[in-house]
């Protein structure tokens, strides 16, 4: 009876050791974590909820600049504080931009698979007629290649498996500022997440302005951003 009990314990111990050896490599494997992502505004929601136009500013729109905000959000994407990084030059427009930004939706930054608080740069444009911008410059504006490399679009996961395509952006480039004055989706990919990724990236690029007779001028640039297999 004692021999049987001892043999059974040896066999059971051997089985446990064997199972541990099999399971050990699986436990040692790294868990795949998604890429780090900067915080961002919900671009479609922002477009659907523009700032209210204050009274008495229509004549100033052609001369106005974009209000650029810094929106601090927590790990849930909730707004903590809205600050003016660059003034429009019109206090009423700046205040309207701040009030609108408090009501927009935001996505927190993600690092090592975990959301965390971030400070998000959000340009806000009060739309003026395109006639305010130089339509036919001698040389067109263009994004700086180095900045495009530093800030590529953070494409959604579906881009890796789905068919490729393009997003066409309408970008207003000022004659003095290196950053885009305003970015809109001129031709949609059909997917809001893809459109948003392209627009957010373009807002971080720097640009060489268009020129007319050698002088920098405001212009409207239509820029094609390929994704997926179209790149």
Order of alpha helices (4+ residues) and beta strands (2+ residues): alpha-beta-alpha-beta-beta-alpha-beta-beta-beta-beta-beta-alpha-alpha-beta-beta-alpha-beta-beta-beta-beta
